[in-house]
Amino acid sequence: MAAKDGVLIMQYRGERKQFRLERFTTPSLYSWGENIPEIKKEGMDAEVIIDCGWGHLIFGQTFDDHDKLIDLFLEEKTGRRDLAIYVRNHHVLLSKAPNLLFVDPSITFRLWLHKYRMPKRRSGGFRIRFMQGHKDAERVNEIYQKSGMVEADPQIMIENQFKQTFTYFVAVDQEDGEIIGTITGIDHKAAFADPDNGSSFWALSVDRDRRARGVGRALVRAVAEYYLAKGRSYLDLSVLHNNKKAIALYKALGFEQIPVYVIKRKNNINEVYYTGGPQP
């Protein structure tokens, strides 16, 4: 090996090590300490919330004031499920409003999209496409309802589909054209000029009466491949700690657990998760 080649290899290894170190000090993983350094959040929009139809998604890394987060949760509408993620010093936030807020018993996973590998073969019997129109939105809500999830306002879903921040995918049965699964992708870059260049997915659900093999996996892959094509760096998700089947799927696809937590308001919808009762 030439000396020049050896220098290049050492330089490459050094750059990879630096990347591994820096990716854990980015705004989405800067979960403790003082405010995020300005250089880390350069260009990032401030105090960003988006309406997903079933509730608001609050990007905690865009807030420097816990009191403003508390005020947002106080405005949560009946029948909705607002949540905050990437909150810095979430334990301090909870100490300020212990009767209002709680930490969701979920785990956050991240897929670094440069590690994503295309499947050698794909499941058959259905196809993946974008959600289209009011009829599709109503069918998505039927699937949410069967899964015990909060339903979303169809009009908000339809409006969101025309925004760069949101992407709704559905799985469609090849035989009768019925929607049998759904997933919602969120582009963090479009939502708040995310310096981490991230994305996430939410509300993955498959019709319990129409389960076809591999639908959930195919929907997750569709979102991952979509954001990979857009040049995003990672794809995050949040899943209940006892959903062993889903967790096994995510790990098989290359997702890794990260120290990020979801904050929710104590309400009738979420009661089972903060009272210690039986969980679905």
Secondary structure, 3 states (H helix, E strand, C coil): CCHHHHHHHHHHHHHHHHHHHHCCCCHHHCCCCCCCCCCCCCCCCCCCEEECCCCEEEEHHHCCCHHHHHHHHHCCCCCCCCEEECCCCHHHHHHHCCCCEEECCEEEEEEEHHHCCCCCCCCCCEEEEECCHHHHHHHHHHHHHHCCCCCCCHHHHHHHCCCCCEEEEEEEECCCCCEEEEEEEEEHHHHHCCCCCEEEEEEEEECCCCCCCCHHHHHHHHHHHHHHHCCCCEEEEEEECCCHHHHHHHHHCCCEEECCCEEEECCCCCHHHHCCCCCC
